[in-house]
Amino acid sequence: MLKKAGFEVKIVNTGWIPFDPECRNWWVRGPIRTLLYAIRQTITGISGR
């Protein structure tokens, strides 16, 4: 979609994607929180806040 829109697309190896401790979404503040969110979402189907 980006290429069709005229953007140049580069694939870059970023390695580790950092977490944001200041984010209002609790599940992106750290790796344990993200894991707990994934487990909760798998079990309950609830996503978001």
N, C-alpha and C positions, 0 to 999 in steps of 0.2 A: 504494500500500500504506500509506503514511504517513497519507494523508487518511482512508482506511478505518479506520485504527487510532485516529482522533480527533486527530491532530496537525495543527497549522496549518502549511502549507507556503508558504514565501516563496522566490521566485527572486531571487537577488542577484548582480549582476555583481561578481565578486571580482577580475577582472583576472588578474594573475600569481599562480600558486600557488607558494609558496616551497618550496624543498627543505630537507631536514633533515640537516645534516652529522653529527648525533649518532645517527642511526638505525642499527640493526643491519643493515638491508637495504641492501647497497651500491648498489643501483640507484636509490635515492631520495635519495642524498646530493648530487646535482648534475645539471645538464642533459646533460652529456657522458656521464655514467654511465647515465642513463636512455636515451639514444640507443643506446649500446653494448648495453644490455640488450635493447632492442627489436630490434636487428639480430640479436643472438644468438638470441633467442626465435623470430624469423622463420626463421632458417636451420636451427636445430636442433630447434625445438619444445619446448625445455627452458625451464621457468619456475621461479621461486623461487630458492633458494640454488643 
